[in-house]
Amino acid sequence: MVVGSCIDEITVNVSNSRLWKGAICDAHILYPKLLPEFFTKYERVGEGVGSINILHFAPASKMAIGSVNKNKVEILDEATYTTKYSVIEGDLVGVYFKSVSYEITFEATGPNTCVAKVKTVYETLEDKHPNEEELNAIRNGSTKVLKAIEAYLIANPDVYA
């Protein structure tokens, strides 16, 4: 098994508090609304740390039809705009990876801008490093989602203001 990590930084032209509310607090509402080609449904079981988020994928996600991704929330800190969750089912866990987790922090860079830092930590099933396609499969979704939420919040400046 190989343990690895990568960090992606995504510049977003909305405040970290607005992005937090849309991308984290109301993810279950906004993901299927803004990206219906990728998500058919988003369920939240429980509240806060320990809750489970269940994402149901649509065909454009390139995941198998009917597949789901279940994530367990480990950190949910509104004071620092930091969340961490581990994939407990789906997202290529059991296919290429033994485990995958994401830690996301929204850091203010101005009154209406922030940087989303997404740290992805993984452990492979086999004793080899993942190839670029396998890594991209667990990394690229965050950018798509954050950019869709950014566009929505820019177009709707009163939402989460």
Contacts in CASP RR format, 6 or more apart in sequence:
PFRMAT RR
TARGET T0000
AUTHOR 0000-0000-0000
METHOD contacts of the structure
MODEL  1
MVVGSCIDEITVNVSNSRLWKGAICDAHILYPKLLPEFFTKYERVGEGVG
SINILHFAPASKMAIGSVNKNKVEILDEATYTTKYSVIEGDLVGVYFKSV
SYEITFEATGPNTCVAKVKTVYETLEDKHPNEEELNAIRNGSTKVLKAIE
AYLIANPDVYA
1 98 0 8 1.000
1 123 0 8 1.000
1 124 0 8 1.000
1 125 0 8 1.000
1 126 0 8 1.000
1 127 0 8 1.000
2 123 0 8 1.000
2 124 0 8 1.000
2 126 0 8 1.000
2 127 0 8 1.000
2 128 0 8 1.000
2 129 0 8 1.000
2 130 0 8 1.000
3 121 0 8 1.000
3 122 0 8 1.000
3 123 0 8 1.000
3 124 0 8 1.000
4 121 0 8 1.000
4 122 0 8 1.000
4 123 0 8 1.000
5 119 0 8 1.000
5 120 0 8 1.000
5 121 0 8 1.000
5 122 0 8 1.000
6 119 0 8 1.000
6 120 0 8 1.000
6 135 0 8 1.000
6 139 0 8 1.000
7 117 0 8 1.000
7 118 0 8 1.000
7 119 0 8 1.000
7 120 0 8 1.000
8 117 0 8 1.000
8 118 0 8 1.000
8 120 0 8 1.000
8 139 0 8 1.000
8 142 0 8 1.000
8 143 0 8 1.000
9 115 0 8 1.000
9 116 0 8 1.000
9 117 0 8 1.000
9 118 0 8 1.000
10 115 0 8 1.000
10 116 0 8 1.000
10 118 0 8 1.000
10 142 0 8 1.000
10 143 0 8 1.000
10 146 0 8 1.000
10 147 0 8 1.000
11 109 0 8 1.000
11 113 0 8 1.000
11 114 0 8 1.000
11 115 0 8 1.000
12 19 0 8 1.000
12 106 0 8 1.000
12 113 0 8 1.000
12 114 0 8 1.000
12 115 0 8 1.000
12 116 0 8 1.000
12 146 0 8 1.000
12 147 0 8 1.000
12 150 0 8 1.000
13 112 0 8 1.000
13 113 0 8 1.000
13 150 0 8 1.000
13 154 0 8 1.000
14 112 0 8 1.000
14 113 0 8 1.000
14 114 0 8 1.000
14 150 0 8 1.000
14 153 0 8 1.000
14 154 0 8 1.000
15 108 0 8 1.000
15 110 0 8 1.000
15 111 0 8 1.000
15 112 0 8 1.000
15 113 0 8 1.000
15 114 0 8 1.000
16 81 0 8 1.000
16 106 0 8 1.000
16 107 0 8 1.000
16 108 0 8 1.000
16 114 0 8 1.000
17 81 0 8 1.000
17 160 0 8 1.000
18 153 0 8 1.000
18 159 0 8 1.000
18 160 0 8 1.000
18 161 0 8 1.000
19 81 0 8 1.000
19 106 0 8 1.000
19 114 0 8 1.000
19 116 0 8 1.000
19 146 0 8 1.000
19 149 0 8 1.000
19 150 0 8 1.000
19 153 0 8 1.000
20 78 0 8 1.000
20 81 0 8 1.000
20 106 0 8 1.000
21 160 0 8 1.000
22 30 0 8 1.000
22 149 0 8 1.000
22 153 0 8 1.000
22 160 0 8 1.000
23 30 0 8 1.000
23 106 0 8 1.000
23 116 0 8 1.000
23 145 0 8 1.000
23 146 0 8 1.000
23 149 0 8 1.000
24 76 0 8 1.000
24 83 0 8 1.000
24 104 0 8 1.000
26 160 0 8 1.000
27 42 0 8 1.000
27 53 0 8 1.000
28 42 0 8 1.000
28 43 0 8 1.000
28 44 0 8 1.000
28 53 0 8 1.000
29 42 0 8 1.000
30 149 0 8 1.000
30 152 0 8 1.000
31 38 0 8 1.000
31 39 0 8 1.000
31 42 0 8 1.000
31 55 0 8 1.000
31 145 0 8 1.000
32 39 0 8 1.000
32 40 0 8 1.000
32 41 0 8 1.000
32 42 0 8 1.000
34 148 0 8 1.000
34 149 0 8 1.000
34 151 0 8 1.000
34 152 0 8 1.000
35 144 0 8 1.000
35 145 0 8 1.000
35 148 0 8 1.000
36 58 0 8 1.000
37 58 0 8 1.000
37 59 0 8 1.000
37 60 0 8 1.000
37 61 0 8 1.000
38 57 0 8 1.000
38 58 0 8 1.000
38 60 0 8 1.000
38 61 0 8 1.000
38 144 0 8 1.000
39 55 0 8 1.000
39 56 0 8 1.000
39 57 0 8 1.000
39 58 0 8 1.000
39 61 0 8 1.000
40 56 0 8 1.000
40 57 0 8 1.000
40 58 0 8 1.000
41 54 0 8 1.000
41 55 0 8 1.000
41 56 0 8 1.000
42 53 0 8 1.000
42 54 0 8 1.000
42 55 0 8 1.000
42 56 0 8 1.000
43 53 0 8 1.000
43 54 0 8 1.000
43 56 0 8 1.000
44 51 0 8 1.000
44 52 0 8 1.000
44 53 0 8 1.000
44 54 0 8 1.000
45 51 0 8 1.000
45 52 0 8 1.000
45 53 0 8 1.000
45 54 0 8 1.000
46 52 0 8 1.000
48 73 0 8 1.000
48 76 0 8 1.000
49 73 0 8 1.000
49 74 0 8 1.000
49 75 0 8 1.000
49 76 0 8 1.000
50 72 0 8 1.000
50 73 0 8 1.000
50 74 0 8 1.000
51 72 0 8 1.000
51 73 0 8 1.000
52 70 0 8 1.000
52 71 0 8 1.000
52 72 0 8 1.000
52 73 0 8 1.000
52 88 0 8 1.000
53 70 0 8 1.000
53 71 0 8 1.000
53 73 0 8 1.000
53 85 0 8 1.000
54 68 0 8 1.000
54 69 0 8 1.000
54 70 0 8 1.000
54 71 0 8 1.000
55 68 0 8 1.000
55 69 0 8 1.000
55 70 0 8 1.000
55 71 0 8 1.000
56 66 0 8 1.000
56 67 0 8 1.000
56 68 0 8 1.000
57 63 0 8 1.000
57 64 0 8 1.000
57 66 0 8 1.000
57 67 0 8 1.000
57 68 0 8 1.000
57 69 0 8 1.000
59 65 0 8 1.000
63 69 0 8 1.000
67 90 0 8 1.000
68 89 0 8 1.000
68 90 0 8 1.000
69 87 0 8 1.000
69 89 0 8 1.000
69 90 0 8 1.000
69 91 0 8 1.000
70 87 0 8 1.000
70 88 0 8 1.000
70 89 0 8 1.000
70 90 0 8 1.000
71 85 0 8 1.000
71 86 0 8 1.000
71 87 0 8 1.000
71 88 0 8 1.000
72 85 0 8 1.000
72 86 0 8 1.000
72 88 0 8 1.000
73 83 0 8 1.000
73 84 0 8 1.000
73 85 0 8 1.000
74 84 0 8 1.000
74 85 0 8 1.000
74 86 0 8 1.000
74 101 0 8 1.000
75 82 0 8 1.000
75 83 0 8 1.000
75 84 0 8 1.000
75 103 0 8 1.000
76 83 0 8 1.000
77 83 0 8 1.000
80 105 0 8 1.000
81 105 0 8 1.000
81 106 0 8 1.000
81 107 0 8 1.000
82 103 0 8 1.000
82 104 0 8 1.000
82 105 0 8 1.000
82 106 0 8 1.000
83 103 0 8 1.000
83 104 0 8 1.000
84 101 0 8 1.000
84 102 0 8 1.000
84 103 0 8 1.000
84 104 0 8 1.000
85 101 0 8 1.000
85 102 0 8 1.000
86 99 0 8 1.000
86 100 0 8 1.000
86 101 0 8 1.000
87 93 0 8 1.000
87 99 0 8 1.000
87 100 0 8 1.000
87 101 0 8 1.000
87 102 0 8 1.000
91 97 0 8 1.000
91 100 0 8 1.000
91 137 0 8 1.000
91 138 0 8 1.000
92 100 0 8 1.000
92 134 0 8 1.000
92 137 0 8 1.000
92 138 0 8 1.000
93 99 0 8 1.000
93 100 0 8 1.000
94 125 0 8 1.000
95 125 0 8 1.000
96 124 0 8 1.000
96 125 0 8 1.000
96 130 0 8 1.000
96 134 0 8 1.000
96 137 0 8 1.000
97 122 0 8 1.000
97 123 0 8 1.000
97 124 0 8 1.000
97 125 0 8 1.000
97 130 0 8 1.000
97 134 0 8 1.000
97 138 0 8 1.000
98 123 0 8 1.000
98 124 0 8 1.000
98 125 0 8 1.000
99 121 0 8 1.000
99 122 0 8 1.000
99 123 0 8 1.000
100 120 0 8 1.000
100 121 0 8 1.000
100 122 0 8 1.000
100 138 0 8 1.000
101 120 0 8 1.000
101 121 0 8 1.000
101 122 0 8 1.000
102 118 0 8 1.000
102 119 0 8 1.000
102 120 0 8 1.000
102 121 0 8 1.000
102 142 0 8 1.000
103 118 0 8 1.000
103 119 0 8 1.000
103 121 0 8 1.000
104 116 0 8 1.000
104 117 0 8 1.000
104 118 0 8 1.000
104 119 0 8 1.000
104 142 0 8 1.000
105 116 0 8 1.000
105 117 0 8 1.000
106 114 0 8 1.000
106 115 0 8 1.000
106 116 0 8 1.000
106 117 0 8 1.000
107 114 0 8 1.000
107 115 0 8 1.000
107 117 0 8 1.000
108 114 0 8 1.000
109 115 0 8 1.000
116 142 0 8 1.000
116 146 0 8 1.000
118 139 0 8 1.000
118 142 0 8 1.000
120 138 0 8 1.000
120 139 0 8 1.000
122 130 0 8 1.000
122 138 0 8 1.000
124 130 0 8 1.000
152 159 0 8 1.000
153 159 0 8 1.000
153 160 0 8 1.000
END
